[in-house]
Amino acid sequence: MPRLSEVIAVLETLWPAERAESWDAVGTVVGEPDQEVTRVLFAVDPVQETVDEAVKLGADLLVTHHPLYLRGTTTVAASTFKGRVVHTLIKNDVALHVAHTNADTADPGVSDALAGALDLRVVRPLVPDPTDPEGRRGLGRVCELDHPLTVRELAARAAGRLPATAQGIRVAGDPEALVRTVAVSGGSGDSLFDQVRAAGVDAFLTADLRHHPASEFMAARAHSPLALLDAAHWATEWPWCELAAAQLDEISDRHGWGLRVHVSKTVTDPWTAHAASSATDISGAPN
């Protein structure tokens, strides 16, 4: 069986820490370098639910997309929820490794996995990494559909292919407009509106779209049918777990490690219910 340090070295070749944003907190959070690794669990969030799942599974390593301590801390007391996560990991000999923005811009990365889940053909990065001579790494992806869909049909595909969440898919734009090209970005994407406009796509699918940026973006596209599709943050990043697990599984086979690699299906999106608005206008009269 490989040691943790050997598995981490492989993960660092897939998602080098130096490619993470300067504000990010990636890499190994908990773990003894010499401990043996036989089972690995991938998840989006390093929360108590996924940590407990790793313990129950008998995993030696939990790999998550989101950091545990993004802004630092002064305590790991078990009376805090993040401290309790650390205590659970250490008591049960489960290591924690994080690949965040270094996985976002990887080739393949988070947005490739999102595009794959929606059967979109990746053409190029939305925001290319200037350090990549091949032009394949970067943030987000510009994609093509094999056959045009309406915005309504694309939203239905996203709702059916991505993990189910209370939010589902929100849409801004004409539901009947035809879509041939789509920009996608796993996780929060409203900082990419300028690049989306420049890409000349018909739709942009991402998460965490805020009122003012989305409103201003739609107002500025008066002569363009570009639509916005807003999915749950967790749902847009979960497909990466399957991609990452497959990558590690392949490397494990090549090395003869025999790792057992799993993907958490625990829904850690914070929203748990959705109440649809009634079909009336603000006065209460039927639309």
C-alpha positions in Angstrom: 0.0 0.0 0.0 1.3 3.5 -0.7 2.1 6.0 2.0 0.1 9.2 2.3 3.1 11.2 1.1 3.2 9.1 -2.1 -0.5 9.7 -2.8 -0.2 13.4 -2.1 2.7 13.6 -4.5 0.4 12.2 -7.2 -2.4 14.6 -6.3 0.1 17.5 -6.5 0.9 16.5 -10.1 -2.8 16.7 -11.0 -3.4 20.0 -9.1 -0.1 21.7 -8.2 -0.5 24.0 -5.2 1.5 26.7 -6.9 -1.3 27.1 -9.5 -3.8 28.0 -6.7 -4.8 31.7 -6.3 -2.8 33.6 -3.8 -5.8 33.9 -1.4 -6.5 30.2 -1.5 -5.7 27.5 1.1 -4.9 24.2 -0.6 -2.8 21.2 0.1 -2.7 18.8 3.0 -4.6 20.0 6.1 -4.3 16.9 8.3 -2.3 13.7 7.9 0.7 11.7 8.9 3.0 11.4 5.8 4.0 7.8 6.6 0.5 6.4 7.2 -0.7 3.8 4.7 -3.5 4.7 2.3 -5.9 2.0 1.1 -9.2 3.9 0.6 -9.8 7.5 -0.6 -13.1 9.5 -0.5 -13.7 12.6 -2.7 -16.2 15.3 -1.7 -16.9 18.9 -2.3 -17.0 20.1 1.3 -14.9 19.2 4.4 -17.9 19.3 6.7 -18.8 17.0 9.6 -21.2 14.9 7.3 -18.5 14.0 4.8 -15.8 13.5 7.5 -18.2 11.1 9.3 -18.8 9.4 5.9 -15.1 8.9 5.5 -14.8 7.4 9.0 -17.7 5.0 8.3 -16.2 4.0 5.0 -12.9 3.3 6.5 -11.1 5.9 4.3 -7.6 6.9 5.1 -7.8 10.0 3.0 -10.5 12.6 2.3 -9.9 14.8 -0.7 -12.2 17.9 -0.9 -12.6 20.8 -3.3 -13.4 23.4 -0.7 -10.8 24.4 1.9 -11.4 23.8 5.6 -9.6 26.9 6.8 -9.7 29.4 4.0 -9.1 32.5 6.2 -7.0 30.9 8.9 -7.9 30.3 12.5 -6.7 30.7 16.1 -8.2 27.5 17.4 -9.0 23.9 16.6 -11.1 23.4 19.7 -13.7 20.7 19.3 -16.3 23.1 20.6 -16.1 24.8 17.1 -17.5 23.0 14.1 -14.3 23.1 12.1 -12.3 22.1 15.2 -14.6 19.1 15.6 -13.8 18.2 12.0 -10.1 18.3 12.8 -10.6 16.2 15.9 -12.6 13.6 14.1 -10.1 13.3 11.3 -7.1 12.9 13.7 -8.8 10.5 16.1 -9.7 8.2 13.2 -6.4 8.5 11.2 -8.1 10.2 8.2 -6.0 12.6 6.3 -7.5 15.7 4.6 -6.2 17.2 1.3 -7.7 20.2 -0.5 -7.6 21.0 -4.3 -9.6 24.2 -4.9 -8.6 26.9 -7.4 -5.7 24.7 -8.6 -8.4 22.2 -9.6 -10.6 25.0 -11.1 -8.0 25.8 -13.7 -6.6 22.3 -14.2 -6.7 20.4 -17.5 -9.0 18.7 -17.0 -10.6 20.6 -14.1 -13.8 21.5 -12.4 -15.4 23.2 -15.4 -14.5 20.3 -17.7 -16.3 18.0 -15.4 -19.3 20.3 -15.4 -19.3 20.4 -19.2 -19.0 16.7 -19.4 -22.0 16.2 -17.1 -24.1 18.3 -19.5 -22.8 16.7 -22.7 -21.1 19.9 -23.8 -18.1 19.8 -26.1 -15.3 21.9 -24.6 -13.7 24.3 -27.1 -11.3 26.4 -25.0 -10.9 27.9 -21.5 -13.1 31.0 -20.8 -10.1 32.7 -19.1 -6.9 31.1 -20.3 -4.0 30.5 -18.0 -1.2 32.7 -19.5 1.4 30.3 -18.1 0.0 27.4 -20.2 1.7 27.2 -23.6 -0.9 24.8 -24.9 -3.8 27.1 -24.0 -5.8 24.3 -22.3 -5.7 25.4 -18.7 -7.7 28.2 -17.3 -10.9 29.3 -15.5 -14.2 28.2 -17.0 -14.8 26.7 -20.4 -16.4 27.7 -23.6 -18.4 24.9 -25.0 -20.6 23.8 -28.0 -23.7 21.7 -28.2 -23.9 18.9 -30.7 -27.5 20.1 -31.5 -29.1 23.4 -30.6 -31.4 23.5 -27.6 -33.7 26.2 -26.3 -32.7 27.9 -23.1 -35.6 26.0 -21.5 -34.3 22.7 -22.8 -30.8 23.4 -21.6 -32.0 24.3 -18.2 -34.0 21.1 -18.0 -30.9 19.1 -19.0 -28.9 20.8 -16.3 -31.6 20.1 -13.8 -31.7 16.5 -14.8 -27.9 15.9 -15.1 -26.6 17.8 -12.1 -27.2 16.5 -8.5 -30.6 17.5 -7.2 -30.7 20.5 -4.9 -33.5 22.6 -3.4 -32.5 25.5 -5.7 -32.7 23.7 -9.0 -31.8 25.9 -12.0 -32.7 29.6 -12.2 -32.9 31.2 -15.6 -32.6 34.8 -16.9 -33.5 35.5 -20.5 -35.8 34.2 -23.2 -36.6 30.5 -22.4 -37.3 29.9 -26.1 -34.0 31.4 -27.4 -31.8 28.9 -29.2 -28.4 28.0 -27.6 -25.5 26.7 -29.7 -22.6 27.8 -27.5 -22.4 27.8 -23.7 -19.8 29.2 -21.2 -19.7 27.2 -18.0 -17.9 27.8 -14.7 -18.2 25.6 -11.7 -18.8 27.6 -8.5 -19.3 31.3 -8.2 -19.2 32.9 -11.7 -20.5 36.4 -11.8 -17.0 37.8 -11.7 -16.6 36.4 -15.3 -19.3 38.4 -17.0 -16.8 40.5 -19.1 -15.2 37.3 -20.4 -18.5 35.8 -21.1 -19.5 38.8 -23.2 -16.2 38.6 -25.1 -16.7 34.9 -25.8 -19.8 35.6 -27.8 -21.7 32.6 -26.4 -25.5 32.1 -26.3 -25.7 31.1 -22.6 -23.7 31.1 -19.4 -24.2 28.4 -16.8 -22.6 28.9 -13.3 -23.6 29.4 -9.7 -24.1 32.1 -7.0 -25.3 34.8 -9.4 -26.0 37.9 -7.4 -28.9 40.3 -8.1 -27.0 43.4 -9.1 -24.3 41.9 -11.3 -26.9 39.7 -13.0 -29.3 42.5 -13.5 -26.7 44.8 -14.9 -25.4 42.0 -17.2 -28.8 41.3 -18.6 -29.5 45.0 -19.1 -26.3 45.5 -21.0 -27.1 42.6 -23.4 -30.1 44.4 -25.0 -29.0 43.4 -28.5 -28.0 39.8 -27.6 -30.1 36.8 -26.6 -27.5 35.6 -24.1 -29.2 33.8 -21.2 -28.0 33.1 -17.7 -28.5 29.7 -15.9 -27.8 29.7 -12.2 -27.3 26.4 -10.5 -26.4 25.5 -6.9 -22.8 26.1 -6.1 -22.3 22.5 -4.7 -24.0 20.9 -7.7 -21.8 22.6 -10.3 -18.7 21.4 -8.5 -19.7 17.9 -7.5 -19.0 16.4 -11.0 -15.3 17.2 -10.4 -15.3 14.6 -7.6 -16.2 11.9 -10.1 -13.5 13.2 -12.6 -10.9 13.4 -9.8 -11.7 10.0 -8.5 -11.3 8.5 -11.9 -8.0 10.2 -12.4 -6.6 8.8 -9.1 -8.1 5.4 -9.8 -6.2 5.3 -13.1 -3.0 6.3 -11.5 -3.5 3.8 -8.7 -3.9 1.0 -11.3 -0.8 2.1 -13.1 1.3 2.0 -9.9 -0.3 -1.2 -8.8 -1.5 0.4 -5.6 -5.0 -1.1 -5.6 -6.5 2.0 -4.0 -10.3 1.9 -3.4 -11.5 5.3 -4.5 -15.0 6.5 -3.7 -17.1 9.7 -4.4 -19.4 11.0 -1.7 -23.0 11.4 -2.7 -23.9 13.3 0.5 -25.6 16.5 -0.4 -23.8 19.3 1.4 -25.5 22.2 -0.3 -26.7 24.4 2.6 -30.2 25.0 1.1 -32.6 22.2 2.0 -36.0 23.3 0.7 -37.6 25.5 -2.0 -41.1 27.1 -2.1 -42.1 28.2 -5.6 -43.8 31.6 -6.0 -47.4 31.5 -6.9 -48.4 32.5 -10.5 -49.6 36.0 -9.5 -48.2 39.4 -9.9 -47.3 41.8 -7.1 -50.9 42.9 -6.7 -52.1 39.4 -6.2 -53.9 39.3 -9.6 -53.3 36.2 -11.8 -50.6 36.7 -14.5 
